[in-house]
C-alpha cells in the first residue's frame, strides 16, 4: 500500500484558492489515469490527468461544481452544480467534446450517477427530489419528490449499487431510503432508534447474495444494515464525524473518511468487524469530501478529494488482495453487533 500521488489543485491551477474544497472526484472506468473533479470555489468541471498532474479539459458549469460521474464506457461525463444545472459531456474523447445542459431541477444538485447501461442518468436535488434521464434524448423519464411520498425533502447524498438496480437516498430526517432505480419505488427505510444526520451510504452484495448497506453519520457512527430485514448487523464508532463511506468494487472492504487526517479501511468479511487499516499522509491532509475506486481490471487504486484543495491517489493492492499489510491493522473505536 502506498500514497501514489498528491495533487495540489491550487498549485497546478492559479484560479483555485488554497482553501478550496474538492467536492467531487470520479475515475474514468476505462482509463484510471483520468479523474473528473470539481471544487467549491470555481464554476468548472475539470478532468485531471494523474500521471502528469495537468488538466487537459475544463467545462463551465454556471455554478460551483458539486458532483460528477463518468459513464461505465468512459465516453461520457456529467457534473452538477449549485446553480441547479447539470452538464452532460457527450463524448469526452472527441477533439471538441459535445456539451448538453439538462434543465429541470430547481435546487442545488447533490449527486449525479450514470447507470451501468450507459444510457440512463440519475440526479438528485437538495430540495426537489430525484430524476431519471434518458442520456440519448436528454429528457426526464421519471421523477420522485420525496416530500410528497415519504415526508422528506432535503437530500444529502445518493449512491447507486454496482449493478444499478438500487439507489440509496440519505436525508436530513436521519433516514436512508432505498429505492428501485427503474421506477423509484420505495424498497426499504433504514432508520436508527435515535436518528442523526446520515451523510453517506454504500451498498455491497455478499457471497450469499444478500445486500448490505453501510451508512455514515454525523455522530461518528458507521452502521452496516441488512436490506432484507432492515436491521443493523454491525455498528462502530470512528471518533469523528463520518461523512464518506465506500465499498471496494469487490465488496470485501469498507472505506470510511471524514473530519480526520486518516482513512479507515475495514475488512467487512470479518465477523465481527473490529479491525481496520489506517491510511495517512505524512504531510497530513484536510477533511475527506469525496472518494472513488478505479474499476479497471486488476487495479486497486482509490482517489480521495480533500478540504485543502488536494487530490490523493492510493494503491490499496495489499489490503484488498491478501491482507499482507498487517502492520496497519488495529482495533478502531467501539464495536457492537446485533448478533
N, C-alpha and C positions, 0 to 999 in steps of 0.2 A: 504494500500500500504506500502511496506517495502523493504529495501535492505536486501535480504535474505543471500547472500554470497558475500564476497570479496576475490577472489582467486588470490594471488600473484604468478605468474609463476616463477619469479626469486628466490623466497624464497623456492618454492617447488622443483625446478629443478636447480641444480648448473650450468648446461650448458647454461642457459638463462640469458642474461645480463639485468640489471635493466632498461636500456633504450630501450629494445626491444619493438617493436610494435606488438600487436596482430592483424594480418592481416585478419584472418577469424575465425568464430565460428559458429557451427551448431548443433542444438539439434538432438538427435535420436528421431524420431517421435513416436516410440513405448515405449520409456523409457527416460523421460527428466532428469534422473539422469546422463546421459552420454552426453558429449559435445565434438564434434570434434573441434580441434583448431590448427592453425598454427601461427608462429611468424616470424618476419623479420630477426632474427639473427641465425636461425638454419634450417637445411635442413630436417625437420621432420614433419610428421603428428602425432599428439598426441590425444589420447582420454582421456578426463578428467572425473573422477567420482566425481560429485559435492559434494555429502554428506560426502565424506572422504577427498576431495581435493587432491587425488592422481591421478596418470596417469598410468593405468594398461597396456596400449598399446602404442607403438610408432613405426612408419614406416619411413624408409628412402625415401626421395623424389628426391635427386640428386641436389636440389637447394632450395632456401628459399621458404617455402610454402605460396602461395598467396591466395588460395581459397579452400573451402571444402564444402561437402554436404553429407547428409545421404539420402538413398532411403526411400520412404514412408513406406515400410515394415520393416525398421530398420535392414535389413540383410546386406546391402552393404554401403560402404562409399567411397568417391572419393576425391582426392585432386590434385590441380595443383601447378606448381612451376615456378620459374624464369628460370629454365633450359629448358623450353618448354615441359616438360614431364607431363604426367597425370598418377597417380597411382590409380588403382581400387582395393579395398579390397572386395573380392567376398563373404565372409561370416565372418562378424565381430564377430559372436558368437561362431565360431569354436575354438577348442583348439589351432590350428595353422591356423589363417586366411589366405586364399589364396590371392596372390598379382599378379596383372597383370599390366604391363606398356603399356599404349596406346601411340603409336607414330604417328606423323603426323604433329603436329604444329611445327612452326619454330621460334616462339617468345614467350615471357613470357605469361603464361596462366593467363588470367584476372578473369575468372569465370568458374565454373562447376555447372551444375544443373541436378539432376535426375528428369525425367518426372514422374508424378504420376502413370504411368503404370508400373514403376519399371524396365522396360526393355529398355528404351531409355535414353541416356545421351546427354546433350548439353554442349559444351565447346566453349570458345571464347579466341582468342589470341590477344595480344596487337596490332599486325600489320598483322596478317594473317587470319582474319575472324573467322567464326563460323563453327563448325562441329556438326553433329548429329551422334551418335554412337549406334550400337546395343550392348547392355550390354552382351548378351549371346555369340555373336560371336566375340566381341571386334573389329568389323570392322566399318569403316565410312560408314554411309548410304547416307549422303548428306553434302555438304559444300557450304558456301557462302562467297565470298570475297567482302566485302562491297565496296572496292575501284573500283571494276570492274563495279558495278551496280549503286552505289549511290555517287561515287566520294569521299568516305572517307575510311581511312584505319587504324585509331587509335581508339581502343575501350577502354573506361574507365570502363564501368560496364554494365552487363546484368542482367536481372531479369525475372523470369518465373511467369506467372499467376498461381493462385491456382489450376485451372483446367488443366493447362499445355498446353492450346491452343495457347497462345500468348507469345511472347518474346519481351522485350524492350531492345534496344541497345543504350547506351549513348556514344556519340563520341566527339572527340576533336573539331569538327566544330560547337558545340553548339546545335546539332540536336539530338533528341531522335527518333530512328527508331523503329517502331512496326512491327514485323514480325509474320506470321503464323508459328507455331512451326513445323508442319509436313512437310512443303515444303520450309520454309524460304522465302516465298513470302512477299513483302512489303505490309503492310496494310495502314500505315499512317506515315507521317513525322511530328513530333511536333517541331516547330521552332518558337522562340520568335523574335520580331522585332529587338531587339538588342541582338544577340546571345552571350552567355557566356558559359564557360565550364560547361556541365551538368555532375554532379558527380554520380548521382544515380537516380533510378526510381522504382516505386512500383505500383501495379495495384489492383483495387477492383471492384466488381460488386455491383451496388446499388440495392435497393429494387425494382426499376423499370427495373432491368436487364440491365441498361446502364453500360458501362465500363468507369471508371475514372482512370487516371494515374497521380500520383504525382511525380514531379521531384525536385531534389535539385541541386542548382547551386553554383558555386564558388563565385558569388557576394552576397550570403546570402539570395537569394530569394527561396521560395518554391512555385511552381505553381501546381494547380490541373487542369488537362485537361480533356475535353470530347473527347473520342476516336472517336465517330461518326462524330462530326463536326470538330475536330482538333483545337477547340478554348479553350482558358483559361477561366475556370469558376471562379477560385479564385487565388489570389496571395498575399503572405505576406512575409515580411522580418523578419529574426530572429536575426539580429545583429551580425552575424559571418558567416564564410564560412560553408555552409551546405553541408556535404559530404555524409550523410546517411539518407534515408527515408524508412519507412517500415509500411505498414498497418498491424493492428492486423488481425489474421486469419478470424475473423467475419466481417472485413472491416469497423468497426464502429469508429476506432481511427487511427490516423496517428502519428507515432513517428518520430521525427527529431533530428539528432545528428550531431556533427561536432567539430569545434575548440572552444568548450566552456565546462565549468565544470558542465553542466547540460544537460538533455534530455527534449525536449518539446513533449507533447502528446496532440494532437488536437482532439476535437470531430468533425469529418467531417460530422456528421449528423446535425450539426448546420447550419443555413442559415441566415446570413453569418457566415463563420468560423472566429471567432475573439477571442476565449479564449483557453487557454492551461493549462495543468498541468505541473509543473516544477519538474523534478526528479533530486535530487542532493545527493551526498555522503558527509557527514560532514567532511570526510577526504580529500575531493577533488579527482579529477581524471584527467588523461590525455585525449587528444582528442579522440573522438569515431571513431574507424576504422571499426567496424562491429557490427551487431546486428541480433538477430534471436528470433522468438517466438516459444514456445512449441506448438505442435499440438495435444497433448494428451487431451482427452475429459475432460472438467472441469478445465483444467489448465489455469492459466493466467500468466505464467512465461515468462520473457524475459531475454536473456543473451546479454551482451554488452562486446566488446573487446576494449581495450584502448591502447594509445601510451605509457603507463607507465608499460607495461608487466603484466597487470591485467585483469582478467575477473570479471564481476559483474553480479549477478543474482538478478532480481527484481520480486516481486509479485505485479501484477497490478490489482488484483481482484476488488478493489473498483472502480477504474477508468473505467475498461472495463464493469463491471457488472451493476453498478447502479448510477454512478456519486456521490457516497456518500462522496468523499473526496473533498468537495467544498472548503476547506481552501487552496487548492493548485491552485485554479482557478485564473487566472489573464489575462488581455489583454496583448498579447505579440507582440510587433513590429507594423508595419504599415500594414493595411489591405486594399486591393482594390478588387473589384468584377466587372466582365464584365456585370453583370445583372443590 
